[in-house]
């Protein structure tokens, strides 16, 4: 018989002490390592921490910058912890979770979490991995069952998932337009956004070329060269920093039974195409955080394509399953709505750094420094990508931290 | 674009297709459907895959008309369909119809096998109603 009891989640015990990013562009002219170094140094300067003091790094498995690459350009004294998280856009919140776990376990004190990519001038994910290939599949990819039929890109897959949502619930395309227009308006207020100067009207949305029905170009995210980095420390360390405190209330990951193997397309073979792994993330996250959807002041939803937002507002409990369309059409995601969302513009209009900028914007909301600030925001939900597996976190102002 | 047909976990699908049959992997020990195909059964752990031929009919779950070409091997427009098998409703397969189609959720689909392809292909059961190239913008559900 064991008398071991699982420890409770270290709520609010760690904080995001610094945020930083490179510029976002279509052609950086720099290596991904240079971009990562710029973003990490900006985040450390923001935190008031010397780069040499970094002792932990968490990277995304899809990143071509390795932990020792970044440690080298930060000239760190000694790196004693590193980890990487798979899953591309699904990784960022889980990466923060790794940093929290490392700090809570005493493996590191100052952890840099980053994502860097030349997503426009280098490898373009939106073109699909089969570009130029004469033979596809094998090695457990299962691509041989999908790509030879011309199913090649994540956008085409999300088009099919949204069509299913329309079939099951009668969802209107107006919901997707409302998402794209709201996030573009937030980007227009954010000088750092790629779409800062590009307004979008409903006519602009409707006039965009059809890519894969029913999704238009205006339902697709940007392709971006850039990097974003975050500095995670113990809350007691961050408390002495230059900014209002932003603590990590809780982080959760979920890969539910029946998620299916491989990287992308087998998600189409699931029992449901309209309930995503986000539903499992939400259950674990709210339990760990001791909070519910009614406690969330502002949200940053992973938005590689507009339908991901539609399904997440349902999965995270802001409305019932199937009611995401009407919920969004009534302006819920606008700055004056019940759930102001993607207040920097998101993947759709700020830049596509694979979900990492969503966390940085969450920190700005808690600090009170967003270019689309939600008055009095003290809790922010930040989600990472789907549909394979997913992760999310809740940031707070630390006001509920129990001193020990 | 050719599929790899000799992967150890999926080759049964292609070898049955070469005989004009639609295959679904099942566990020889507990009879669970292994879809997508895996070499080890998620339910019981047995390594005993049996590929069985099932009726080549199904119903349409969802679809998309691809309008923006991303790969020279697939000139647009074309329609990608997801079909739930009548005999094994928990198993879905992807197919492609040439051109644009006005489809109806749940409509019946049937698989066929062409000599020039190692892949099963799907078509609508009532193809007389299908217009392979209606004008862009008139495809059902394009009002997003």
Interface residues (C-beta under 8 A of the other chain):
Chain A: X126 X127 X128 X130 X131 X133 X134 X135 X136 X137 X138 X139 X140 X142 X143 X144 X145 X146 X147 X148 X149 X150 X151 X152 X153 X156 X159 X160 X161 X162 X163 X164 X166 X167 X172 X173 X176 X177 X209 X210 X211 X212 X213 X214 X215 X216 X217 X219 X260 X261 X262 X265 X266 X268 X269 X271 X273
Chain B: X1 X2 X3 X4 X5 X6 X7 X9 X10 X13 X14 X35 X36 X37 X38 X61 X62 X63 X64 X65 X66 X67 X68 X70 X71 X73 X74 X78 X80 X82 X90 X91 X92 X93 X94 X95 X96 X105 X119 X136 X137 X139 X141 X142 X143 X144
